[in-house]
Amino acid sequence: MKIFIAVVCVIGWFFLITVVHVGVFRSGRMVSKLQQEVEIKEARNQYEELEISRLSNPEEVTTYAEKQLGFVQAKPHEVIVLDEQK
Amino acid sequence: MMLQTNRFSAPAVFNAKKRMRLVVGIMLLAPLLITGRLCYLQLFRHEEYLSKAERAIYNSLAEDRLRGGIYDVNGHSLAESVRTHSCGIVKRYVKDKDATITFLSETLGISKNEINKKWNNAKNFFFVAKKIKPDVYMQLAAVRRKALGQGMELTPEYERIHPFGKSALDLLGEANSKNVGLSGIEQMYNEELTQDISKKRARRSARGEVIYDRHLKEKINVGNVYLTIDQTAQFYAERALKNAVEKNSPERAVALVQDPNTGNILAAASYPQKDGQSLAFQFTYEPGSTFKSIVIATAIDSGKLAPNASIYMEGRNWEVAKGFIVRDKQHNKDFLSLAEILQLSSNIGAGKVALEIGPKTLFSYFKAFGFGSKTDINFNGESKGSVSPYNTWTKVDLATKGYGYGVAVTPIQLITAYSAIANGGYLMQPHLVDRIEYTGGKVDKKAKPVKIRRVISEETSKTMRALLQTVVEVGSGKRAQIKGYNVAGKTGTAEKLSKEGGYAKRQHVVSFCGMVPATKPQFTILVILDNPAVYAFGSTAAAPVFKEIAEPLLVMKGVAPDQLDFE
């Protein structure tokens, strides 16, 4: 009887380990898949941010301001500089 | 009956025991054979099966090398790596050629003919497209496990993106699709910018997918390099240089902006622009008249001449040695003060000042100003220029060095020397890289203001700024004037060495180096146009470029005018 219980315990133990391993592997695969999705979304986001950088580039802004909006760059003596400490 | 039974039961028991032994024997034989086989495999074929198991279970991570970005001093991205993919086809694994080609054509926006052409030219493998963006990659990855995706290989690679286009590319350099820096800052800081994680193994499923586990999360420690370059200043410098190039058609051109108080380079533009090759550090030339400021500063600081000293002009035809005559055609004066020597850019005046100083003192000041040695700005291919030892100088050599011939300097050396005049007399260590920020949060500050040495006294610095201010007010540098601001600077028009020997009369290097506001300089700016196709002078071609760069910089930094009555 004791031997039977011991055998059942050992088999049960191995079964439990197998179940846990399968669970870990499944979760691992799921995390891996999600990580890949995150990476793709991050890359997409990075592209968007770089596009914003490109559009805020001084050359783009200046060209647009001067040619499309007719702005003229101010001369330094025309700018009033306020002393921050006052 | 009983007897009969007993008589036959004994052999039955014997048979059962025998059979039991046989069964046990057979049962033991199997593990024994297995054990034997295992021992054989373990002892003799260990390596072979270990590598097979490794290949079956483990996979290298998809990303092989991460790369940080390069930013300007304010954190604007100048170069960044974006993960993309390349799509290749292994022909022998493709199940339905027509369906696959149609799918790829529709998804990637490439014509079927083009893919068919590649298919026919390739033996077994060919790339259909490279640098595939994330959205398209998602569509391709979705069919990878289906029949349509059989034979399709998606390999990760990187695209180095420069949001500001070609701006500062001569400084930044190039990095390839494997995230390896090839030139410029990309190459010089390759070690800090990259992290190789290709050796990290991941367990994989039967389908080949990477199975995540907590050991897989590598500690990322990639550095982002922040330059001292201000992108807006860089744009102004590049725009002004482009205009000057269109007007004067020089062979080469440089515009350099430095903060004289820290030594930081705010902008460095070169023409022609080559990836990773900045003329600001690699171009050497004879500076001509811009060098007169250095000689006059030496004369005053060493006490050889007083600031109000006058120099006799020898009838504007000075025979330095037999057969070597220096002429001044731009004035009719018999005597010139030091200020006038600078204003009128007198070669006789500067040559005679050099003779007054003497070779040993002049040489030691040249070295103190940083000429003839690298600035250690840490840019690949930086030239050290050339200043020959003073004991080899003849009288003519000494006189010609007085007006900037017989020495070779780099733009970074000259601007740093002018910055010493601007900041009160200190030679500052020039910097191009401000800091490196690592993903872990560690910050490695590179651009701490370092005073290399005091070159001239505070008093000499002040006197020199006043003298150079008169050059812009009444002398050759009038075109550098900026309303509301005192500008100090010096023009230069130097003849170029001829291939046949001597100097070529029609080939010049024209330049202007100056500082603004002269009372408390915030910017030192150097403009050089090498061999303009249009006949030009430093006063007509380079000084206006200085103004074009300085004006928006003063607005950008909110520098208050230092002239009180400019209305």
Chai-1 contact restraints between the chains, C-beta under 6 A:
chainA,res_idxA,chainB,res_idxB,connection_type,confidence,min_distance_angstrom,max_distance_angstrom,comment,restraint_id
A,G28,B,I211,contact,1.0,0.0,6.0,A-B,restraint_1
A,G28,B,Y212,contact,1.0,0.0,6.0,A-B,restraint_2
A,G28,B,D213,contact,1.0,0.0,6.0,A-B,restraint_3
A,R29,B,I211,contact,1.0,0.0,6.0,A-B,restraint_4
A,V31,B,Y212,contact,1.0,0.0,6.0,A-B,restraint_5
A,S32,B,V210,contact,1.0,0.0,6.0,A-B,restraint_6
A,S32,B,I211,contact,1.0,0.0,6.0,A-B,restraint_7
A,S32,B,Y212,contact,1.0,0.0,6.0,A-B,restraint_8
A,I40,B,P134,contact,1.0,0.0,6.0,A-B,restraint_9
A,A43,B,R83,contact,1.0,0.0,6.0,A-B,restraint_10
A,A43,B,P134,contact,1.0,0.0,6.0,A-B,restraint_11
A,R44,B,P134,contact,1.0,0.0,6.0,A-B,restraint_12
A,Q46,B,V82,contact,1.0,0.0,6.0,A-B,restraint_13
A,L50,B,I161,contact,1.0,0.0,6.0,A-B,restraint_14
A,L50,B,P163,contact,1.0,0.0,6.0,A-B,restraint_15
A,S53,B,S77,contact,1.0,0.0,6.0,A-B,restraint_16
A,S53,B,P163,contact,1.0,0.0,6.0,A-B,restraint_17
A,R54,B,P163,contact,1.0,0.0,6.0,A-B,restraint_18
A,N57,B,F164,contact,1.0,0.0,6.0,A-B,restraint_19
A,P58,B,T232,contact,1.0,0.0,6.0,A-B,restraint_20
A,P58,B,F235,contact,1.0,0.0,6.0,A-B,restraint_21
A,E59,B,F235,contact,1.0,0.0,6.0,A-B,restraint_22
A,A74,B,V555,contact,1.0,0.0,6.0,A-B,restraint_23
A,P76,B,E551,contact,1.0,0.0,6.0,A-B,restraint_24
A,P76,B,L554,contact,1.0,0.0,6.0,A-B,restraint_25
A,P76,B,V555,contact,1.0,0.0,6.0,A-B,restraint_26
A,H77,B,K483,contact,1.0,0.0,6.0,A-B,restraint_27
A,H77,B,G484,contact,1.0,0.0,6.0,A-B,restraint_28
A,H77,B,P561,contact,1.0,0.0,6.0,A-B,restraint_29
A,H77,B,F566,contact,1.0,0.0,6.0,A-B,restraint_30
A,V79,B,V555,contact,1.0,0.0,6.0,A-B,restraint_31
A,V81,B,G558,contact,1.0,0.0,6.0,A-B,restraint_32
A,V81,B,A560,contact,1.0,0.0,6.0,A-B,restraint_33
